[in-house]
């Protein structure tokens, strides 16, 4: 359940970044999610 929520959150974040056009330099939260992904899915 938590993994699904995190995935949806990441997708939403990526979509938001895509719309804003700041995908070139991702913010700290995005980096945090990317760092958490491997921890959740070893």
mmCIF file as Biopython writes it, N, C-alpha, C and O atoms, coordinates in Angstrom:
data_model
#
loop_
_atom_site.group_PDB
_atom_site.id
_atom_site.type_symbol
_atom_site.label_atom_id
_atom_site.label_alt_id
_atom_site.label_comp_id
_atom_site.label_asym_id
_atom_site.label_entity_id
_atom_site.label_seq_id
_atom_site.pdbx_PDB_ins_code
_atom_site.Cartn_x
_atom_site.Cartn_y
_atom_site.Cartn_z
_atom_site.occupancy
_atom_site.B_iso_or_equiv
_atom_site.auth_seq_id
_atom_site.auth_asym_id
_atom_site.pdbx_PDB_model_num
ATOM 1   N N  . UNK A ? 1  ? 0.849  -1.199 0.000   1.0 0.0 1  A 1 
ATOM 2   C CA . UNK A ? 1  ? 0.000  0.000  0.000   1.0 0.0 1  A 1 
ATOM 3   C C  . UNK A ? 1  ? 0.891  1.259  0.000   1.0 0.0 1  A 1 
ATOM 4   O O  . UNK A ? 1  ? 0.633  2.220  -0.725  1.0 0.0 1  A 1 
ATOM 5   N N  . UNK A ? 2  ? 1.936  1.224  0.825   1.0 0.0 2  A 1 
ATOM 6   C CA . UNK A ? 2  ? 2.820  2.393  0.906   1.0 0.0 2  A 1 
ATOM 7   C C  . UNK A ? 2  ? 3.616  2.564  -0.386  1.0 0.0 2  A 1 
ATOM 8   O O  . UNK A ? 2  ? 3.857  3.684  -0.838  1.0 0.0 2  A 1 
ATOM 9   N N  . UNK A ? 3  ? 4.021  1.429  -0.975  1.0 0.0 3  A 1 
ATOM 10  C CA . UNK A ? 3  ? 4.811  1.491  -2.211  1.0 0.0 3  A 1 
ATOM 11  C C  . UNK A ? 3  ? 3.978  2.103  -3.327  1.0 0.0 3  A 1 
ATOM 12  O O  . UNK A ? 3  ? 4.460  2.924  -4.107  1.0 0.0 3  A 1 
ATOM 13  N N  . UNK A ? 4  ? 2.708  1.683  -3.388  1.0 0.0 4  A 1 
ATOM 14  C CA . UNK A ? 4  ? 1.813  2.194  -4.432  1.0 0.0 4  A 1 
ATOM 15  C C  . UNK A ? 4  ? 1.621  3.705  -4.270  1.0 0.0 4  A 1 
ATOM 16  O O  . UNK A ? 4  ? 1.628  4.457  -5.244  1.0 0.0 4  A 1 
ATOM 17  N N  . UNK A ? 5  ? 1.451  4.122  -3.024  1.0 0.0 5  A 1 
ATOM 18  C CA . UNK A ? 5  ? 1.254  5.545  -2.743  1.0 0.0 5  A 1 
ATOM 19  C C  . UNK A ? 5  ? 2.490  6.342  -3.144  1.0 0.0 5  A 1 
ATOM 20  O O  . UNK A ? 5  ? 2.386  7.424  -3.721  1.0 0.0 5  A 1 
ATOM 21  N N  . UNK A ? 6  ? 3.658  5.791  -2.832  1.0 0.0 6  A 1 
ATOM 22  C CA . UNK A ? 6  ? 4.906  6.467  -3.157  1.0 0.0 6  A 1 
ATOM 23  C C  . UNK A ? 6  ? 5.083  6.564  -4.670  1.0 0.0 6  A 1 
ATOM 24  O O  . UNK A ? 6  ? 5.516  7.591  -5.192  1.0 0.0 6  A 1 
ATOM 25  N N  . UNK A ? 7  ? 4.741  5.481  -5.363  1.0 0.0 7  A 1 
ATOM 26  C CA . UNK A ? 7  ? 4.868  5.463  -6.820  1.0 0.0 7  A 1 
ATOM 27  C C  . UNK A ? 7  ? 3.966  6.511  -7.444  1.0 0.0 7  A 1 
ATOM 28  O O  . UNK A ? 7  ? 4.379  7.240  -8.345  1.0 0.0 7  A 1 
ATOM 29  N N  . UNK A ? 8  ? 2.731  6.584  -6.961  1.0 0.0 8  A 1 
ATOM 30  C CA . UNK A ? 8  ? 1.778  7.567  -7.487  1.0 0.0 8  A 1 
ATOM 31  C C  . UNK A ? 8  ? 2.277  8.978  -7.197  1.0 0.0 8  A 1 
ATOM 32  O O  . UNK A ? 8  ? 2.136  9.879  -8.024  1.0 0.0 8  A 1 
ATOM 33  N N  . UNK A ? 9  ? 2.856  9.158  -6.023  1.0 0.0 9  A 1 
ATOM 34  C CA . UNK A ? 9  ? 3.390  10.463 -5.642  1.0 0.0 9  A 1 
ATOM 35  C C  . UNK A ? 9  ? 4.541  10.862 -6.561  1.0 0.0 9  A 1 
ATOM 36  O O  . UNK A ? 9  ? 4.637  12.007 -7.003  1.0 0.0 9  A 1 
ATOM 37  N N  . UNK A ? 10 ? 5.409  9.895  -6.838  1.0 0.0 10 A 1 
ATOM 38  C CA . UNK A ? 10 ? 6.548  10.141 -7.730  1.0 0.0 10 A 1 
ATOM 39  C C  . UNK A ? 10 ? 6.051  10.496 -9.125  1.0 0.0 10 A 1 
ATOM 40  O O  . UNK A ? 10 ? 6.585  11.393 -9.778  1.0 0.0 10 A 1 
ATOM 41  N N  . UNK A ? 11 ? 5.023  9.784  -9.573  1.0 0.0 11 A 1 
ATOM 42  C CA . UNK A ? 11 ? 4.460  10.039 -10.899 1.0 0.0 11 A 1 
ATOM 43  C C  . UNK A ? 11 ? 3.885  11.439 -10.957 1.0 0.0 11 A 1 
ATOM 44  O O  . UNK A ? 11 ? 4.088  12.172 -11.925 1.0 0.0 11 A 1 
ATOM 45  N N  . UNK A ? 12 ? 3.159  11.804 -9.898  1.0 0.0 12 A 1 
ATOM 46  C CA . UNK A ? 12 ? 2.552  13.138 -9.834  1.0 0.0 12 A 1 
ATOM 47  C C  . UNK A ? 12 ? 3.640  14.212 -9.845  1.0 0.0 12 A 1 
ATOM 48  O O  . UNK A ? 12 ? 3.517  15.233 -10.522 1.0 0.0 12 A 1 
ATOM 49  N N  . UNK A ? 13 ? 4.699  13.963 -9.088  1.0 0.0 13 A 1 
ATOM 50  C CA . UNK A ? 13 ? 5.803  14.920 -9.015  1.0 0.0 13 A 1 
ATOM 51  C C  . UNK A ? 13 ? 6.459  15.081 -10.379 1.0 0.0 13 A 1 
ATOM 52  O O  . UNK A ? 13 ? 6.748  16.196 -10.814 1.0 0.0 13 A 1 
ATOM 53  N N  . UNK A ? 14 ? 6.689  13.957 -11.048 1.0 0.0 14 A 1 
ATOM 54  C CA . UNK A ? 14 ? 7.327  14.002 -12.367 1.0 0.0 14 A 1 
ATOM 55  C C  . UNK A ? 14 ? 6.446  14.753 -13.351 1.0 0.0 14 A 1 
ATOM 56  O O  . UNK A ? 14 ? 6.936  15.509 -14.190 1.0 0.0 14 A 1 
ATOM 57  N N  . UNK A ? 15 ? 5.126  14.535 -13.238 1.0 0.0 15 A 1 
ATOM 58  C CA . UNK A ? 15 ? 4.185  15.211 -14.130 1.0 0.0 15 A 1 
ATOM 59  C C  . UNK A ? 15 ? 4.214  16.717 -13.874 1.0 0.0 15 A 1 
ATOM 60  O O  . UNK A ? 15 ? 4.190  17.523 -14.805 1.0 0.0 15 A 1 
ATOM 61  N N  . UNK A ? 16 ? 4.267  17.075 -12.596 1.0 0.0 16 A 1 
ATOM 62  C CA . UNK A ? 16 ? 4.319  18.486 -12.218 1.0 0.0 16 A 1 
ATOM 63  C C  . UNK A ? 16 ? 5.599  19.132 -12.748 1.0 0.0 16 A 1 
ATOM 64  O O  . UNK A ? 16 ? 5.584  20.253 -13.257 1.0 0.0 16 A 1 
ATOM 65  N N  . UNK A ? 17 ? 6.694  18.405 -12.616 1.0 0.0 17 A 1 
ATOM 66  C CA . UNK A ? 17 ? 7.977  18.922 -13.092 1.0 0.0 17 A 1 
ATOM 67  C C  . UNK A ? 17 ? 7.954  19.078 -14.603 1.0 0.0 17 A 1 
ATOM 68  O O  . UNK A ? 17 ? 8.504  20.034 -15.148 1.0 0.0 17 A 1 
ATOM 69  N N  . UNK A ? 18 ? 7.311  18.125 -15.275 1.0 0.0 18 A 1 
ATOM 70  C CA . UNK A ? 18 ? 7.228  18.161 -16.731 1.0 0.0 18 A 1 
ATOM 71  C C  . UNK A ? 18 ? 6.432  19.380 -17.192 1.0 0.0 18 A 1 
ATOM 72  O O  . UNK A ? 18 ? 6.782  20.024 -18.181 1.0 0.0 18 A 1 
ATOM 73  N N  . UNK A ? 19 ? 5.353  19.690 -16.463 1.0 0.0 19 A 1 
ATOM 74  C CA . UNK A ? 19 ? 4.501  20.821 -16.834 1.0 0.0 19 A 1 
ATOM 75  C C  . UNK A ? 19 ? 5.221  22.137 -16.570 1.0 0.0 19 A 1 
ATOM 76  O O  . UNK A ? 19 ? 5.118  23.079 -17.355 1.0 0.0 19 A 1 
ATOM 77  N N  . UNK A ? 20 ? 5.947  22.194 -15.462 1.0 0.0 20 A 1 
ATOM 78  C CA . UNK A ? 20 ? 6.651  23.427 -15.116 1.0 0.0 20 A 1 
ATOM 79  C C  . UNK A ? 20 ? 7.899  23.593 -15.979 1.0 0.0 20 A 1 
ATOM 80  O O  . UNK A ? 20 ? 8.335  24.712 -16.250 1.0 0.0 20 A 1 
ATOM 81  N N  . UNK A ? 21 ? 8.467  22.468 -16.405 1.0 0.0 21 A 1 
ATOM 82  C CA . UNK A ? 21 ? 9.650  22.527 -17.257 1.0 0.0 21 A 1 
ATOM 83  C C  . UNK A ? 21 ? 10.937 22.645 -16.460 1.0 0.0 21 A 1 
ATOM 84  O O  . UNK A ? 21 ? 11.954 23.106 -16.978 1.0 0.0 21 A 1 
ATOM 85  N N  . UNK A ? 22 ? 10.895 22.228 -15.198 1.0 0.0 22 A 1 
ATOM 86  C CA . UNK A ? 22 ? 12.097 22.296 -14.362 1.0 0.0 22 A 1 
ATOM 87  C C  . UNK A ? 22 ? 12.657 20.887 -14.155 1.0 0.0 22 A 1 
ATOM 88  O O  . UNK A ? 22 ? 13.185 20.557 -13.093 1.0 0.0 22 A 1 
ATOM 89  N N  . UNK A ? 23 ? 12.525 20.070 -15.198 1.0 0.0 23 A 1 
ATOM 90  C CA . UNK A ? 23 ? 13.006 18.691 -15.102 1.0 0.0 23 A 1 
ATOM 91  C C  . UNK A ? 23 ? 14.533 18.644 -15.216 1.0 0.0 23 A 1 
ATOM 92  O O  . UNK A ? 23 ? 15.154 17.628 -14.905 1.0 0.0 23 A 1 
ATOM 93  N N  . UNK A ? 24 ? 15.121 19.739 -15.659 1.0 0.0 24 A 1 
ATOM 94  C CA . UNK A ? 24 ? 16.568 19.790 -15.845 1.0 0.0 24 A 1 
ATOM 95  C C  . UNK A ? 24 ? 17.277 19.673 -14.496 1.0 0.0 24 A 1 
ATOM 96  O O  . UNK A ? 24 ? 18.243 18.923 -14.353 1.0 0.0 24 A 1 
ATOM 97  N N  . UNK A ? 25 ? 16.789 20.417 -13.520 1.0 0.0 25 A 1 
ATOM 98  C CA . UNK A ? 25 ? 17.402 20.331 -12.191 1.0 0.0 25 A 1 
ATOM 99  C C  . UNK A ? 25 ? 16.316 20.024 -11.158 1.0 0.0 25 A 1 
ATOM 100 O O  . UNK A ? 25 ? 15.644 20.927 -10.660 1.0 0.0 25 A 1 
ATOM 101 N N  . UNK A ? 26 ? 16.150 18.707 -10.836 1.0 0.0 26 A 1 
ATOM 102 C CA . UNK A ? 26 ? 15.123 18.276 -9.883  1.0 0.0 26 A 1 
ATOM 103 C C  . UNK A ? 26 ? 15.388 18.807 -8.484  1.0 0.0 26 A 1 
ATOM 104 O O  . UNK A ? 26 ? 16.540 18.867 -8.052  1.0 0.0 26 A 1 
ATOM 105 N N  . UNK A ? 27 ? 14.324 19.198 -7.763  1.0 0.0 27 A 1 
ATOM 106 C CA . UNK A ? 27 ? 14.451 19.710 -6.399  1.0 0.0 27 A 1 
ATOM 107 C C  . UNK A ? 27 ? 14.846 18.627 -5.412  1.0 0.0 27 A 1 
ATOM 108 O O  . UNK A ? 27 ? 14.981 17.458 -5.776  1.0 0.0 27 A 1 
ATOM 109 N N  . UNK A ? 28 ? 15.030 19.023 -4.162  1.0 0.0 28 A 1 
ATOM 110 C CA . UNK A ? 28 ? 15.447 18.080 -3.129  1.0 0.0 28 A 1 
ATOM 111 C C  . UNK A ? 28 ? 14.426 16.970 -2.882  1.0 0.0 28 A 1 
ATOM 112 O O  . UNK A ? 28 ? 14.813 15.810 -2.743  1.0 0.0 28 A 1 
ATOM 113 N N  . UNK A ? 29 ? 13.126 17.297 -2.825  1.0 0.0 29 A 1 
ATOM 114 C CA . UNK A ? 29 ? 12.120 16.254 -2.582  1.0 0.0 29 A 1 
ATOM 115 C C  . UNK A ? 29 ? 12.196 15.139 -3.609  1.0 0.0 29 A 1 
ATOM 116 O O  . UNK A ? 29 ? 12.086 13.961 -3.272  1.0 0.0 29 A 1 
ATOM 117 N N  . UNK A ? 30 ? 12.385 15.522 -4.872  1.0 0.0 30 A 1 
ATOM 118 C CA . UNK A ? 30 ? 12.443 14.511 -5.940  1.0 0.0 30 A 1 
ATOM 119 C C  . UNK A ? 30 ? 13.641 13.594 -5.727  1.0 0.0 30 A 1 
ATOM 120 O O  . UNK A ? 30 ? 13.550 12.379 -5.905  1.0 0.0 30 A 1 
ATOM 121 N N  . UNK A ? 31 ? 14.776 14.202 -5.340  1.0 0.0 31 A 1 
ATOM 122 C CA . UNK A ? 31 ? 15.982 13.423 -5.096  1.0 0.0 31 A 1 
ATOM 123 C C  . UNK A ? 31 ? 15.754 12.480 -3.918  1.0 0.0 31 A 1 
ATOM 124 O O  . UNK A ? 31 ? 16.230 11.345 -3.909  1.0 0.0 31 A 1 
ATOM 125 N N  . UNK A ? 32 ? 15.016 12.973 -2.928  1.0 0.0 32 A 1 
ATOM 126 C CA . UNK A ? 32 ? 14.729 12.173 -1.736  1.0 0.0 32 A 1 
ATOM 127 C C  . UNK A ? 32 ? 13.924 10.938 -2.125  1.0 0.0 32 A 1 
ATOM 128 O O  . UNK A ? 32 ? 14.208 9.830  -1.668  1.0 0.0 32 A 1 
ATOM 129 N N  . UNK A ? 33 ? 12.915 11.141 -2.976  1.0 0.0 33 A 1 
ATOM 130 C CA . UNK A ? 33 ? 12.066 10.028 -3.420  1.0 0.0 33 A 1 
ATOM 131 C C  . UNK A ? 33 ? 12.900 9.022  -4.192  1.0 0.0 33 A 1 
ATOM 132 O O  . UNK A ? 33 ? 12.744 7.813  -4.024  1.0 0.0 33 A 1 
ATOM 133 N N  . UNK A ? 34 ? 13.784 9.526  -5.038  1.0 0.0 34 A 1 
ATOM 134 C CA . UNK A ? 34 ? 14.634 8.642  -5.836  1.0 0.0 34 A 1 
ATOM 135 C C  . UNK A ? 34 ? 15.554 7.833  -4.934  1.0 0.0 34 A 1 
ATOM 136 O O  . UNK A ? 34 ? 15.843 6.670  -5.216  1.0 0.0 34 A 1 
ATOM 137 N N  . UNK A ? 35 ? 16.011 8.447  -3.853  1.0 0.0 35 A 1 
ATOM 138 C CA . UNK A ? 35 ? 16.893 7.766  -2.914  1.0 0.0 35 A 1 
ATOM 139 C C  . UNK A ? 35 ? 16.120 6.740  -2.087  1.0 0.0 35 A 1 
ATOM 140 O O  . UNK A ? 35 ? 16.678 5.733  -1.651  1.0 0.0 35 A 1 
ATOM 141 N N  . UNK A ? 36 ? 14.837 7.006  -1.878  1.0 0.0 36 A 1 
ATOM 142 C CA . UNK A ? 36 ? 14.008 6.119  -1.070  1.0 0.0 36 A 1 
ATOM 143 C C  . UNK A ? 36 ? 13.558 4.904  -1.868  1.0 0.0 36 A 1 
ATOM 144 O O  . UNK A ? 36 ? 13.338 3.832  -1.305  1.0 0.0 36 A 1 
ATOM 145 N N  . UNK A ? 37 ? 13.423 5.070  -3.174  1.0 0.0 37 A 1 
ATOM 146 C CA . UNK A ? 37 ? 12.948 3.991  -4.033  1.0 0.0 37 A 1 
ATOM 147 C C  . UNK A ? 37 ? 13.744 2.697  -3.851  1.0 0.0 37 A 1 
ATOM 148 O O  . UNK A ? 37 ? 13.150 1.645  -3.614  1.0 0.0 37 A 1 
ATOM 149 N N  . UNK A ? 38 ? 15.070 2.751  -3.955  1.0 0.0 38 A 1 
ATOM 150 C CA . UNK A ? 38 ? 15.862 1.532  -3.787  1.0 0.0 38 A 1 
ATOM 151 C C  . UNK A ? 38 ? 15.708 0.917  -2.402  1.0 0.0 38 A 1 
ATOM 152 O O  . UNK A ? 38 ? 15.845 -0.296 -2.237  1.0 0.0 38 A 1 
ATOM 153 N N  . UNK A ? 39 ? 15.425 1.751  -1.411  1.0 0.0 39 A 1 
ATOM 154 C CA . UNK A ? 39 ? 15.267 1.245  -0.043  1.0 0.0 39 A 1 
ATOM 155 C C  . UNK A ? 39 ? 13.968 0.458  0.074   1.0 0.0 39 A 1 
ATOM 156 O O  . UNK A ? 39 ? 13.915 -0.584 0.727   1.0 0.0 39 A 1 
ATOM 157 N N  . UNK A ? 40 ? 12.912 0.977  -0.575  1.0 0.0 40 A 1 
ATOM 158 C CA . UNK A ? 40 ? 11.616 0.303  -0.523  1.0 0.0 40 A 1 
ATOM 159 C C  . UNK A ? 40 ? 11.646 -0.957 -1.376  1.0 0.0 40 A 1 
ATOM 160 O O  . UNK A ? 40 ? 11.102 -1.993 -0.994  1.0 0.0 40 A 1 
ATOM 161 N N  . UNK A ? 41 ? 12.292 -0.856 -2.542  1.0 0.0 41 A 1 
ATOM 162 C CA . UNK A ? 41 ? 12.386 -2.003 -3.443  1.0 0.0 41 A 1 
ATOM 163 C C  . UNK A ? 41 ? 13.848 -2.417 -3.595  1.0 0.0 41 A 1 
ATOM 164 O O  . UNK A ? 41 ? 14.531 -2.002 -4.531  1.0 0.0 41 A 1 
ATOM 165 N N  . UNK A ? 42 ? 14.315 -3.245 -2.653  1.0 0.0 42 A 1 
ATOM 166 C CA . UNK A ? 42 ? 15.722 -3.665 -2.691  1.0 0.0 42 A 1 
ATOM 167 C C  . UNK A ? 42 ? 16.016 -4.619 -3.856  1.0 0.0 42 A 1 
ATOM 168 O O  . UNK A ? 42 ? 17.154 -5.060 -4.021  1.0 0.0 42 A 1 
#
